[in-house]
């Protein structure tokens, strides 16, 4: 389809199709937002150096593209993205229909020199390639900031509708006329801009004009395909120049202005031809990798045989080692000879965490072990609807939700003074579970914190409450 105009007119094989030109325009339009996104991501790491550049992105991008486009127009005869599609810009001769088909076939080198852009043509094309898009972006941004609300909320929302105040400064007057232009004139100008592009595109599609854009018609330049003579000339122009011996007083460093101008600067700009397709391929590959299920399956298979231990947190303080008396030592040895579930559980538990605000101990549950990682630390049953807290521990959704809300049966029973809480095991039997913090009679209100708003194992405060809990997809 891209060679459709060439099939319709066999004498003009260098005329590109409209589809090639539209693809090139789309690629050129994707460069500014892509660079802005990369710059915004990098600014998070180096805000001191990159934040001023991000705030003046339009000006920095226009200056950068001015250097790049000038190099490509002088060396390759086309813009940066046009050269990627094998296109160039040529002057339109003041002849009948602007075509010299016989000379083009017989003397392509001479025709190329006659159609090559001169210095004035280069600057005209730079105004269309760099200046016009920059002006369009600034006007669109100004319209969104100063005039878009008037179309949505009505003209009564404009605060400066009554005109300028008496004694307004020059800056205020310019800003007032600028806003008036954006609200009343720019919508019509913008519509005329896109309508003229549409008219020229349709005329170019049906071979009624040599220009696909009204701005190229104004500067007398059209887009052509690169021919054999163009590739030979580009190959000669891109050959590395031999830098002669330095003049007296000039250094031989690579960073000298002479070497930078003749050797480093052209090679650096020409390397962008390789960087563009490579970056597009890398971007598309990353989009496929994150969007496809292949990456998730691969990471799942790699983690199948990995058993992760429970997280170790600094606020889980070990039991303080105290100098036990002889009687206490004998009692501990006696308990060791008669191990029970409650004593072994007490041995695994450390001192309760202390609240930094109320200075009261906080009710927590034992830390799970690798052997009981499939059980909920709160109810000691198989985890249903796995839910992770910000600390990394996984619970049943109902248990951790009630715990953070402070309404779990275990919390209520403990604060009311119950020594233990009867719970149902996996076998269906009921057993009494000792909390392990000692048997205190009466209510524990004012002496303990129930763990409301905190993690059940670590006792850390859960910022955001139940909204910070996240479902675990198994």
N, C-alpha and C positions, 0 to 999 in steps of 0.2 A: 504493500500500500504506500510505502514511503517514496517509491519511484513512480507514482501515478502521474505527476506532471511531466516527467521525462518520457513516459510512454505516449502521452498525448502530443508532445512536441519533441520529435526526435533530434532537432538541432540544438536544443538547450538541455544537455544532460547534467549541467552543474546547478540547476535550479533545485533547491531543497523543497520538500513537501511541507505543507502546513503542519503535519503531525510532528515532524522533526523540530520545527520551530516552537511549537507549543510545549513539547517535552523539554526543550532547552530553557524556555521561560519558567517552567515549573521547577526545574532544578535550580535555577538562579534565585527563585523566590524562596526556596527552602534553606539557603545558606544563612541569611541573617538570623532567623529563629533558632537554628541549630547551634550557631556560634554563641548566641545569647544564652541558650540553655547550658552549654558547656562552661561558659564564663560564670553563670550563676552558681553552678555546682562547685566550681573551683573557688569561688569567693568565700564559701563557708569555711574553707581551710586557711585561706590567706586573705582575710578581709582588709587588712591594713594596706595591702598593695593593689588588690583587684577591685575593691569597692568603688574608688573614683572612676576606674575604667568602665565598670558596669553602669554607673550613673550617667556616664556620657557615652553609652554604647553606640548610638547612632553616629556621633561625630567620629569616634574611633574607627568604626567599621567603614565609614565613607573614606576616611584617610587611607586606611589599609587597602581598600578596593581601588582607590585612585592609583596607588603604586602598582598593584598587581595588574589591573586592566591596562594601564599605560604600557607596561612591559609586554603583555600578550598582544596588544594591538600593534606595537612596533615590530615584534619578533615574529608572531604567527599570523598577523593580519586579522585576528578575531578576538573576542572576549575570552575570559577564562572558561566559562561553561560552553561557549560555542566551539572552542578548540577541542573540547572533550567529545563533541558530536561530529567532528570533522568538518566544521563550517568556518567561514571567514567573512569579512566585510569588504566590499569593493565599491569604488566610486561608480557612479552612473555617467557614462559618456554623453556628451551633447550631440548625439547622432540620431538618425532616424530610428525610432523605437529603442534607442540605447543599446542596440545589439550589433555585434560584428562577428557573425558566426564563421565566416570563411577565414578571417584573420585568427580567430580563436583556434581553429583546427590547424592552420598552416604555421603560425608563429605564436605558440602559447606563451613563451617566455616574454616576448615583446608586449603581448596583451596583458600579461600579469603586471609588468612594470607600469603600463599605462593605467591600469585599474587600481594599483596599489594606493593605500591611504597616505596622503601627505600629512605634514605636521598640523596644518589647520584642520584636516579631516579627523585626525586622531583626537584633537581637543573637542571637536564637535561631538564625536562619538562618546568621549568621556563624560560630556555633559548629559547625554542621553542615558548612558550606562550607570553613572554614579550620582550625578546631580539630581536627575529627575526622580529616581527611587527614594533618595534621601528626603527630598521635598515632599514626596507623597507620604512617606512614613510619618514625618513631623506633622503634616496637616491632618492625617488620620488620627494621630495621637491627640492633637489639640482639639479635634472635633469630639472625640470621646470624653475628654475632660471638661470642656467648656460649653459644648452645644448639644450633646446627646440627650441630656436631661430635659431640655426644653421640648424635644419631640415626644418624650414619654410623659412628662408631668404637665406639659402645656406651657404656653408663653408666660402665664402668671407667675411661674416659679423663678423667672429671671429677676435677680435683685437689682440689676443695673438697667432696667427697662426705661427708667425715667430719664436716662441720659447722663452726661458727665456732670460731676459736681463743679461748683464754681471754684476757679483757681486750680484746676487739675494740672498735674505736671505732664511733661512730654511722655514719660513712660506710661502713665495712666491713660493718656489719650491714645497712644499706640495700642495698648492692651484693649481698650474699649473698641476701637475700629477692627482689631483683629478678631475679637469675639463676634462682632456684628457680621464680619465677613464669613466666619465659620457657620453662623446660624442661618444667614440669608442667601449667601452666594455659593458657598462651597458645595452644598448638596447638588446644585445644578452643574457646577464645574465637574464634580466627580461623576455624575451621570453622563455628561458629554464625553468625558475621558474614556469610560468603558464603552460607550456607544460607538465612538470613532474607532476603537480597537476592533470591535465586532464588525463594523463595516469594512475595514481594510482586510480583516481576516477572511471574510466571505468573498471579497473581490479577489484576493490572492488565491483562494481555493479554486475559483473558477477561471483563473489565469487572465483576469481583467486588469491586473496591475502587477508591477514588479516589487512592490513594497508590502510587507505584511503589517506594518505599523505606520501611523501617521507621522511619528517623530523621525523615522528614517526617511520618509518622503521629504520632510522639511530640510534635512541636512544632506540630501542627495546621496544616500548610501543604501545598499541592499545586501542581503545575505546570500552567499553562494557556497557551493561545496568546494572543498579543497581538491585541486587537480594534480596531475603529475608534476607540472612545473612548480606548483606551490610546495609540494613535499620536498623537491630537490632544493628549493630556496630555503626552506625551513631547516633542512639538514645542514646546509652551509652556515646558516645564521646561528645555529645552536652548537656548533663545534667550539670546544674550549679554546680560548685565545691564549696565545703564548705571550706571557708577560716578560718583557725585556728586563735588562738590568736596571736597578734603581738609579735614579738621578742622584747627584751629590746632595746630601742633606736629607734624603728620603730613606727610611728604614725598609728592610726587606720583610717585615712582619706581615702576616696574613691579614691583620686588622688595620693595616695602613689604608688610607682612603683610595689610593691607586689600585691596590689589589682587591679591595672590597667592591669597587665599581666595575672592574673589568672581569673578575673571576668569581667571587663568592656570591655577589648579589644576583647575577643572571642564573647561576646554578640553583640558588635557593628558591627563586621564583619558578623556575622550570620544574623543580621537584614536586610542585603542587599538582602537576598532571598525574603523577603516580599516587599522591596522597589522597586525592578525591575519590577515585574508584576503590582504593583500599579501604577508606573510611566508610564508604557506602556499603561495601561487602561486610565489613565488621559490624556495622549497625544493623543490617538485615539479619546477620547471623545471631546477634544478641537478642533481637526481637523474636526470632524463631525459637531460640533456646528457652526464653522465659515464658513464651506462650504455649509451647508444646508440652505434652505429658512425658516426653522422653527424659527430660532432666529430673523430674520428680521420681520416675521409676528407677533411674540410675542411682539417685541418692538414697532411695529407700532400700535397694538391694545392697548398697554398700554399708548401710547401718543395721542390717538384719542381725548380724552376729556380734554386735557391739553392745555390751551391757554397761550402761552409764551409772555410776554411783550417785546417790543422792547428793545434792549440793551441800557444801560445807560453808556455813556462814559464821562470821566472827562473833555475833551476839549470842551464839549458843555456847555459853561459858561452861567449861568442865566443872565438875563438883570440886569445890575447894577442899584441899587436903588438910584435914585438921588432925592435931595430935590426939589420938584416941586414948582414953584411959584403959587400964587393964581389963576392967569389966566390959567396956564397950568392945574391946578387941575379942574377948571371949564370946560376947554375944554375936559379933559379926562372923566368927568362925563357926558358931553353932548354926547360924542361918545359912552359911555356905554349905554345911553338911546336909541341910534340908532345903534344897532349892525349891522355890515356888515361882509361879508366873509373876506374882506381884513383886517379889524381891529381885528377880532378874530384871524386871522392867525398871525398878528403882535404880539398879546399878547402872543401867544404860542412860538414865536421865541425869542431867546436870541441875545446877541450881536454877530456879526460875528466873527469866529475864526481868529486869527492873525497869519500870517506866521512868523516863527522864523528866516527865512533867509532874506526876503525882508521887513518884518515888515508892510506888507499891509494886509488889510482885504481880506478874501477869500469868494467867492460866494458859498453859500450852499443852500440847499432846506430844507423846514420844516421837522422836525422829525415826522414820521408817528405815529399815535395813534392806540390803539387796534381796534377802529372802522374802521380805514382805512388801516388795515394791508394787505388787499387783493389788494390794489392799489399801483401802482409804485410811489415812492416819487418824481420822476422827471417829469413824464408826467401825473400823477394823474389818470391814466386809469388802468383797470384790467391788472395785470401782465401777460405778455406773455413770454414764454421761461424764467422761473425764473432763475436768476443768482445772486449769493451772492458775495459780496466783502469781503475782509479780516476782515472788521469791524463787519460783521454779518448782515448787512441790505441787503434786497433782492430787486432787480430791474428787469425791462425788460432787456433782453440781449442787445438790440439795444441801449437803453437809456444809460445804464452804460458804454457800450463800447465807445459810442460817447463822453460821459462825460469825461472819463479818457483820451481819445484822444484829448479832448478840442475842438471838432467840433460840439457839440450839439447846436441846434437852440436857446435854452434858454441861453446858454453861449454867443453865438455870439451876440444875441440881447442885452443882458445886457452890454457887453463890448462896443458895439457901442453906447450906451447911451439911449436905449429904456427904457421908464418907465415901461412898462409892455409887456408881450408876449401873443399874442393871441393863445389859444390852443383849441382843440375840446374836448368837454365833452362826456360822455357816451351816452347822449341823442342826439348827433349829432349837438348841438349848439356850436357856438364859443363864448368865453368870454375872457376878458382880465385879466390876472393874474398879480397882483402887486408883485414885488419881496420883498417888505417890508423893503428895506434898504434905503428908501428916494428917492426922485426924483432929480436926478442930471442931469443937461443938459450937452450935449457933450459926447465925448468919455471918457470911464473910464480907458483907457490904462494908466498904470503908477500909478493909484490910487487904483486899485483893482486887485486881481488875479482871473482869470476865473475859477479856480478849476481844471485846467488841471493836470492830474496825481494824483488826489486826490479823496477821497470818496465824494459822492454828499451830504450826510447828515452831516457827522462829519468833513469834510475838512482834514482828515488825509491823508498823502501821501501813495499811494498804491505801495508798493515795488514790482517791477517786471512788472508794467504797466498792460496792458490788460491780460498778461499771468497769473496774480494772481487771475483772476476772475474764479469762479467755478460754473458750472451748478448745479441746485438743482433738484433732482429727486423727484417728488411728487407722 
